[in-house]
Amino acid sequence: MTESTEIAKGANHGRKHSQVAVAGREERRSYAQGEYGKTFPRSEARSTVPKGLAWIRTHPGTSLIVFLLAIAGVRLGLAITYAGYLGVDTGAYLLGVNEVWGGEPTGTSFSRPPLAPGFLMVPFLEVFGGYLGANIYAAVFSMSIFPSFYLLAQRLLGKGWGAIATAALAFDLPLAEMFVTGVVPITGFAALALVLWGLLKTAYNPSITGYLAVIVGLPLIAFTNQTTLGLAFVTVPLAWLILPEKRRLFYALGLGTLVALSAFPWYVDVLPGADRVSYPGALVYLNPWWSSQWIQALGGVIVAATVCRFTVSREPRPVVAGTVWHLIVNHELRVVAGLLLAHSVLNVLLSHDERGGHQQ
């Protein structure tokens, strides 16, 4: 009887030990599957992230919109509060509006494309009048780069990091300065960012939106800003050379280019060799060695070389999405690296018309 009792106690103890082991395995499995907080709700209460930051982290798109609206409001307030806050380019923009309105030519400015700003500025002047309309136009279109830049950043970095990169763009000083000196180039940059996003999407995830971004974006550049068109001559062909599926991209680029060629009449006055851009001095020359452009160029080369080192010479490997290593092995970053390298080298060069302008 005693022996049987001891055997029963031992079996019962073994079952309890087995149940504890199974419970431990289940707990570890729940933890690995991200269910630990459900089993132990107090783990959620231990979070040290403030509620405001937690909301921003879970709603990056909405947070970005609120932030950018605040930036636009500050810019508009500055423009309408301080007389003459906007630079002389605003006067040149009004001359462009005069041209699209069919007014008498003044002979004080070269012919600008019809969206520089032309028809883009007309609705603001019609509704709000000359002074207030010009200021509201500047505030609105100074923000025009952010939507297309966010599309590009989101594709490369994900929603969270893409929103952070887009918000950081608001603190780019040369870009912010354009709000004062003239916002038309910003509109052109927005179209160029849209084209780059369309090229990436068409190469890796073809869809009608990617094709339209390329086909519509190229004419927008041509009809908006002559400076951005020059940048596009470097940026778009280089991106096409780096990306796969070149035939698919070629069709979209070809159609977009054909439409963009209709803007050629507005470029006759600024073609290389034209009287308007023919100044005395060297055709191309280097920035002085103490110029900050050399520091920017060196930094760009280092970053581009680092990205190329990890995206070209190494095979992709499985990584956790959202980590820094995931960003490095993203092959779409090869395009960014190539463009950064090219523009870093070109950044130290100046053209003869800028030197001539300084001499005169």
C-alpha positions, 0 to 999 in steps of 0.5 A, spaced: 500 500 500 505 504 501 509 503 495 503 504 491 502 511 494 509 513 493 508 511 485 502 515 485 505 521 488 511 520 483 506 520 477 502 526 480 509 530 481 511 528 474 505 531 471 505 537 475 512 538 472 510 537 465 505 542 465 509 547 468 514 546 462 509 546 457 506 553 460 513 555 460 514 553 453 507 557 451 509 563 454 516 563 451 512 562 444 507 568 446 513 572 447 516 571 440 509 572 437 508 579 440 503 577 444 506 578 451 503 584 452 496 581 452 498 575 457 501 581 462 497 587 461 502 591 465 508 591 460 504 596 456 503 600 462 511 600 463 512 604 456 516 610 457 514 614 451 510 620 452 503 619 449 504 625 444 510 622 441 507 615 441 501 618 437 506 621 432 509 614 431 503 611 430 500 616 425 506 619 421 502 621 415 497 625 419 503 628 424 507 630 417 501 634 414 499 638 421 507 639 421 507 642 414 501 646 415 504 649 421 510 651 416 506 654 411 502 658 416 508 661 419 511 663 412 504 666 410 504 670 416 511 672 415 510 674 408 504 678 409 506 681 415 513 684 413 512 689 406 517 687 401 519 680 405 519 676 398 524 678 393 525 681 386 523 674 383 516 676 385 516 682 380 518 677 375 513 672 376 508 678 375 511 679 368 510 672 367 502 672 369 502 679 364 504 675 358 499 669 359 494 674 360 495 677 354 498 684 356 503 688 352 510 685 353 514 690 357 521 688 354 524 687 361 524 680 362 525 674 358 519 669 356 518 664 361 514 657 360 507 658 362 507 655 369 513 659 371 508 661 375 504 664 369 497 660 370 499 657 377 499 664 379 493 667 376 487 664 380 491 667 387 491 674 383 484 673 381 481 671 388 485 675 393 488 681 389 495 682 387 499 683 393 495 678 398 494 673 392 502 673 390 504 672 398 499 666 398 501 663 392 508 663 394 506 660 401 502 655 398 507 653 392 513 653 397 510 647 400 509 644 393 515 639 394 513 635 400 508 631 397 512 628 391 518 628 396 514 624 401 512 619 396 520 618 394 522 618 401 516 613 403 518 608 398 526 608 400 525 608 407 518 606 409 512 610 412 516 612 419 523 614 416 520 617 410 515 622 414 522 624 418 526 625 412 520 629 409 519 633 416 527 634 416 527 637 409 523 643 411 529 645 415 533 645 409 536 652 409 537 653 401 530 650 400 527 655 405 531 661 402 527 660 396 521 662 399 524 669 399 528 669 393 522 665 388 518 659 389 518 656 382 524 652 382 521 648 388 515 647 384 520 644 378 524 640 384 517 637 386 516 635 379 523 632 378 522 628 385 515 625 382 519 623 376 524 619 380 518 616 384 515 614 378 521 611 375 522 607 381 515 604 381 515 603 374 522 599 374 520 594 381 512 595 381 509 597 375 503 600 375 499 606 371 501 611 377 508 610 376 507 611 368 503 617 369 508 620 374 513 619 369 509 621 363 506 627 366 512 629 371 517 630 365 512 636 361 511 639 368 518 640 369 519 643 362 513 648 363 515 650 370 522 651 371 528 652 366 533 650 372 530 644 374 530 642 366 538 642 367 538 638 373 533 633 369 538 632 364 543 629 369 538 626 373 533 622 369 538 619 364 543 616 370 537 613 374 535 610 367 542 607 366 542 604 374 535 601 374 533 595 371 527 594 366 530 599 361 525 598 356 519 599 360 522 605 363 524 607 356 517 607 353 514 612 359 520 616 358 520 617 351 512 619 351 514 624 357 519 627 353 515 628 347 510 632 350 515 636 354 518 638 347 512 642 346 515 647 351 521 648 346 519 655 344 520 658 351 527 655 351 530 659 345 532 665 349 536 661 354 540 656 349 547 655 350 550 660 346 544 665 346 545 672 347 542 672 353 546 667 357 553 669 353 557 673 358 565 674 358 569 669 362 570 661 362 565 657 360 566 652 366 570 653 372 571 651 379 569 654 386 574 657 390 577 651 394 575 655 401 568 654 398 563 650 402 561 646 396 567 642 396 565 640 403 558 638 401 561 634 395 566 630 399 560 629 404 556 626 398 562 622 395 563 619 402 555 617 403 554 615 396 561 610 396 558 607 403 551 606 400 554 603 393 559 599 397 553 595 401 548 595 395 552 593 389 558 589 392 554 585 397 548 580 396 541 582 399 540 578 406 534 577 410 534 582 415 529 585 420 524 590 416 525 597 419 532 597 421 538 601 419 541 594 415 535 594 412 535 601 409 543 599 407 541 593 403 535 596 399 537 596 392 533 602 390 538 606 394 543 605 388 539 610 384 540 615 390 547 613 391 549 614 383 545 621 383 548 623 389 555 622 387 554 625 380 551 631 383 556 632 388 562 632 383 558 637 379 556 641 385 563 644 385 563 647 378 560 654 376 558 656 369 560 662 365 554 666 366 554 666 373 561 669 373 559 674 368 554 676 372 559 677 378 564 681 373 558 686 371 
